[in-house]
Amino acid sequence: MKVRHKKNECIGCALCEQEAPEYFTMDDEGMAILIDSTKMGAFHHRKALEYDRPALTRAAEGCPVNIIHVD
């Protein structure tokens, strides 16, 4: 499973960090970062554990700007 995050469109609501703190943190400017990710094009990518799918799905579905994707 993979998580994709479009950091440059983040608005800093911090919902992702609340739902999946093992995957997201907020930077010094208050924007979300996908921890231990690799930038590929417009998205940051990271492998995720199937066990974490519920938390990551809540983060993706709750993101007000729809920049988190779980594949």
Residue pairs with C-beta under 8 A, 6 or more apart in sequence:
1 47
1 48
1 49
1 50
1 53
1 70
1 71
2 45
2 46
2 47
2 48
2 70
2 71
3 23
3 34
3 37
3 45
3 46
3 47
3 48
3 56
3 68
3 69
3 70
3 71
4 43
4 44
4 45
4 68
4 69
4 70
4 71
5 16
5 24
5 32
5 34
5 37
5 43
5 44
5 46
5 67
5 68
5 69
6 42
6 43
6 44
6 67
6 68
7 31
7 32
7 33
7 34
7 44
7 67
8 42
9 65
9 67
10 31
10 32
10 65
10 67
11 64
11 65
12 26
12 29
12 30
12 31
12 32
13 63
13 64
14 26
14 30
14 32
15 59
15 62
15 63
15 64
16 23
16 24
16 32
16 59
16 62
16 63
16 68
17 24
17 25
17 26
17 32
19 55
19 56
19 58
19 59
19 62
20 52
20 55
20 56
20 58
20 59
22 35
22 52
22 55
23 34
23 35
23 46
23 48
23 52
23 55
23 56
23 59
24 32
24 33
24 34
24 35
24 59
25 32
25 33
25 35
26 32
26 33
27 33
33 44
34 44
34 45
34 46
35 46
36 46
37 44
37 45
37 46
38 44
38 45
38 46
39 45
43 69
48 56
48 70
53 70
56 68
56 70
57 70
59 68
60 68
60 69
60 70
